[in-house]
């Protein structure tokens, strides 16, 4: 047996052990299995080479010494823009087990990626239609996407597909039973009523009652407002007294 074959045999054994340890190391992720490189479109795989060679500019970036929670939020936004949800293929860095089929179980998966994979992380969507990658530079973390989404595709802060992707934190609203996506609503002035509430009209001033009639019958007063031209014979105020008979005993 040639030396090259022996070395590859030892490498296969070492990577087999490393792949067997990944499910325990990647806490918060369910490693369903491993996928060969030839099962993905060549166009997607070539994008990772372009990212590493700086052939295209990064889509987004963040300071490498930022707080971990800010880096996690930055990564989640990058995956959302790549339409990568809670099921994806993760780049392992192993030659014989290059891609792990993963499913998100809980929040621990973000910390596990930083600890096990490191800053250089590669993702392929479950439908094998888009990729995302992070590269750790000296002072920054660079984020890449393929294909690049349109500039205004994600301008709306509320996106209904986020819940399906499983990347947006959804909480139960304390006032309603339906879940609400946590967003920042514009502040409304205190003296401006919300648009979804009707404002009751102002009530007209009450008209004082006419003096009671001298007899026992009830008197109804009908008042017609006068127009601005007092010379018009129709402009006088008409008073009509309608006699309403008393109700029988």
C-alpha positions as CSV (number, residue, x, y, z in Angstrom):
1,X,0.0,0.0,0.0
2,X,1.3,3.4,-1.0
3,X,2.0,6.1,1.6
4,X,-0.6,8.3,0.1
5,X,-3.3,5.7,0.5
6,X,-2.2,5.0,4.1
7,X,-2.4,8.7,5.0
8,X,-5.9,9.0,3.5
9,X,-7.0,5.9,5.4
10,X,-5.8,7.5,8.7
11,X,-7.4,10.8,7.8
12,X,-10.7,9.0,7.1
13,X,-10.6,7.3,10.5
14,X,-9.8,10.6,12.3
15,X,-12.6,12.4,10.5
16,X,-15.0,9.6,11.2
17,X,-14.4,10.1,14.9
18,X,-14.7,13.9,14.6
19,X,-18.0,13.5,12.8
20,X,-19.3,11.2,15.5
21,X,-18.6,13.8,18.1
22,X,-20.3,16.7,16.3
23,X,-23.9,15.8,17.5
24,X,-22.7,16.1,21.2
25,X,-20.6,19.2,20.6
26,X,-23.2,21.1,18.7
27,X,-25.6,21.6,21.5
28,X,-29.0,23.0,20.5
29,X,-28.7,21.4,17.0
30,X,-29.9,18.0,15.9
31,X,-27.4,16.6,13.4
32,X,-29.6,14.5,11.2
33,X,-26.7,13.2,9.0
34,X,-23.9,14.2,6.6
35,X,-24.1,15.1,3.0
36,X,-21.5,14.8,0.2
37,X,-20.4,17.8,-1.7
38,X,-21.6,16.5,-5.1
39,X,-25.2,16.6,-3.8
40,X,-25.2,20.4,-4.1
41,X,-25.4,22.6,-7.2
42,X,-21.9,23.6,-8.4
43,X,-23.0,27.3,-8.6
44,X,-23.6,27.4,-4.8
45,X,-20.4,25.7,-4.0
46,X,-18.4,28.0,-6.2
47,X,-19.8,31.0,-4.2
48,X,-17.9,29.9,-1.2
49,X,-14.6,30.2,-3.1
50,X,-15.6,33.7,-4.2
51,X,-16.3,34.7,-0.7
52,X,-13.0,33.4,0.6
53,X,-11.0,35.0,-2.2
54,X,-12.7,38.3,-1.7
55,X,-13.9,38.2,-5.3
56,X,-17.1,40.0,-4.2
57,X,-17.6,42.5,-1.4
58,X,-19.3,41.4,1.8
59,X,-23.0,42.0,2.1
60,X,-22.7,43.0,5.8
61,X,-20.1,43.3,8.5
62,X,-19.8,43.8,12.3
63,X,-16.9,44.4,14.7
64,X,-15.3,41.1,15.8
65,X,-15.1,42.2,19.4
66,X,-18.8,43.1,19.6
67,X,-20.9,41.5,22.3
68,X,-21.9,37.9,21.6
69,X,-25.6,38.7,21.6
70,X,-25.0,41.4,19.0
71,X,-23.0,39.0,16.8
72,X,-25.8,36.4,17.2
73,X,-28.4,38.9,16.1
74,X,-26.2,39.9,13.2
75,X,-25.9,36.2,12.1
76,X,-29.6,35.6,12.4
77,X,-30.3,38.6,10.2
78,X,-27.8,37.3,7.6
79,X,-29.5,33.9,7.6
80,X,-32.9,35.5,7.3
81,X,-31.9,37.5,4.3
82,X,-30.5,34.3,2.7
83,X,-33.9,32.6,3.5
84,X,-32.2,30.0,5.6
85,X,-34.4,28.7,8.4
86,X,-34.2,26.3,11.2
87,X,-33.2,23.4,8.9
88,X,-30.0,23.9,6.9
89,X,-26.7,22.3,5.9
90,X,-23.7,23.3,7.9
91,X,-20.1,23.3,6.6
92,X,-18.0,21.1,8.9
93,X,-14.5,21.7,7.5
94,X,-14.1,17.9,7.2
95,X,-13.0,16.4,3.8
96,X,-15.0,13.2,4.1
97,X,-18.0,14.6,6.0
98,X,-18.1,18.1,4.5
99,X,-21.7,19.1,5.2
100,X,-23.9,18.3,8.2
101,X,-27.7,18.2,7.9
102,X,-28.8,20.2,10.9
103,X,-32.1,21.2,12.6
104,X,-32.3,23.9,15.3
105,X,-33.6,22.7,18.7
106,X,-33.0,25.6,21.0
107,X,-31.1,28.8,21.5
108,X,-27.8,27.1,22.4
109,X,-26.9,26.4,18.8
110,X,-25.5,29.9,18.2
111,X,-23.0,29.6,21.1
112,X,-22.1,26.1,19.9
113,X,-21.3,27.3,16.4
114,X,-18.9,29.9,17.8
115,X,-17.2,27.4,20.0
116,X,-17.0,24.3,17.7
117,X,-16.9,25.8,14.2
118,X,-15.3,29.2,14.9
119,X,-15.9,32.5,13.0
120,X,-15.8,30.9,9.5
121,X,-19.2,29.4,9.1
122,X,-20.9,28.2,5.9
123,X,-24.6,27.5,5.4
124,X,-26.7,26.2,2.6
125,X,-30.5,26.4,2.7
126,X,-32.6,23.3,3.1
127,X,-33.9,23.7,-0.5
128,X,-30.3,24.1,-1.8
129,X,-31.2,27.4,-3.3
130,X,-29.1,29.9,-1.4
131,X,-26.0,30.1,0.7
132,X,-24.5,32.3,3.5
133,X,-21.1,32.5,5.0
134,X,-19.3,34.4,7.7
135,X,-15.5,35.1,7.7
136,X,-13.5,36.3,10.6
137,X,-11.1,39.1,9.6
138,X,-8.7,40.8,11.9
139,X,-11.1,43.4,13.3
140,X,-14.4,42.5,11.7
141,X,-16.8,39.7,10.9
142,X,-17.8,39.6,7.2
143,X,-21.1,38.3,6.0
144,X,-21.7,37.0,2.5
145,X,-24.9,36.0,0.6
146,X,-25.6,34.2,-2.6
147,X,-27.8,35.1,-4.4
148,X,-27.7,38.7,-3.2
149,X,-31.3,39.8,-2.2
150,X,-32.7,43.1,-3.7
151,X,-31.9,46.2,-1.8
152,X,-35.5,46.9,-0.7
153,X,-36.5,43.3,-0.3
154,X,-36.3,43.5,3.5
155,X,-37.2,47.1,4.2
156,X,-40.5,46.2,5.9
157,X,-39.7,45.5,9.6
158,X,-42.7,43.1,9.9
159,X,-42.3,40.0,7.7
160,X,-44.9,37.2,7.8
161,X,-42.4,34.6,6.5
162,X,-40.2,35.1,9.5
163,X,-42.3,32.9,11.7
164,X,-42.1,30.1,9.1
165,X,-38.4,30.4,9.0
166,X,-38.1,30.1,12.8
167,X,-35.6,32.9,13.1
168,X,-37.7,35.7,14.6
169,X,-38.5,35.7,18.3
170,X,-42.3,35.5,18.7
171,X,-43.9,36.3,22.0
172,X,-47.4,36.1,23.2
173,X,-49.0,39.5,23.5
174,X,-50.3,40.2,27.0
175,X,-53.4,41.8,25.6
176,X,-54.4,39.4,23.0
177,X,-54.3,35.6,22.6
178,X,-52.7,35.7,19.2
179,X,-48.8,35.8,19.0
180,X,-47.2,39.0,18.0
181,X,-43.9,39.6,16.3
182,X,-41.7,41.8,18.5
183,X,-41.1,45.0,16.6
184,X,-40.5,48.6,17.4
185,X,-43.6,50.7,16.7
186,X,-43.4,54.4,16.0
187,X,-44.2,56.6,19.1
188,X,-47.5,58.4,18.9
189,X,-48.1,61.7,20.7
190,X,-50.3,61.4,23.8
191,X,-52.9,63.9,22.4
192,X,-53.3,62.1,19.1
193,X,-55.7,59.2,19.0
194,X,-54.6,55.9,17.4
195,X,-55.9,55.4,13.9
196,X,-57.6,52.2,14.7
197,X,-59.9,53.8,17.4
198,X,-62.9,55.9,16.5
199,X,-63.1,59.3,18.1
200,X,-66.6,60.1,19.4
201,X,-68.1,63.3,17.8
202,X,-68.4,66.4,20.0
203,X,-72.0,66.7,21.4
204,X,-73.9,69.8,20.4
205,X,-74.8,72.2,23.2
206,X,-78.1,71.5,24.8
207,X,-80.9,73.9,23.9
208,X,-82.7,75.3,27.0
209,X,-86.3,74.2,27.5
210,X,-89.0,76.6,26.6
211,X,-91.2,77.8,29.5
212,X,-94.1,75.6,30.3
213,X,-97.5,76.3,28.8
214,X,-100.1,77.9,31.0
215,X,-102.4,74.9,30.6
216,X,-101.8,71.3,31.5
217,X,-101.1,70.2,28.0
218,X,-97.5,69.4,27.0
219,X,-96.0,71.8,24.6
220,X,-93.5,70.8,21.9
221,X,-91.3,73.6,20.5
222,X,-89.9,73.3,16.9
223,X,-87.2,75.9,16.2
224,X,-85.8,76.6,12.8
225,X,-82.5,78.5,12.5
226,X,-82.6,81.8,10.7
227,X,-80.4,82.5,7.6
228,X,-78.0,85.4,7.5
229,X,-80.3,87.7,5.5
230,X,-82.9,89.1,7.9
231,X,-84.8,90.9,5.1
232,X,-85.9,87.6,3.6
233,X,-89.4,86.8,4.7
234,X,-88.3,83.1,5.1
235,X,-85.6,84.3,7.5
236,X,-87.8,84.8,10.5
237,X,-87.7,82.4,13.4
238,X,-90.9,80.3,13.3
239,X,-92.4,79.0,16.5
240,X,-95.0,76.4,16.3
241,X,-96.7,75.1,19.3
242,X,-98.3,71.7,18.8
243,X,-100.8,70.8,21.4
244,X,-100.3,67.2,22.6
245,X,-103.4,65.8,24.3
246,X,-102.9,64.5,27.8
247,X,-102.6,60.7,28.1
248,X,-105.8,59.1,29.4
249,X,-105.8,58.3,33.0
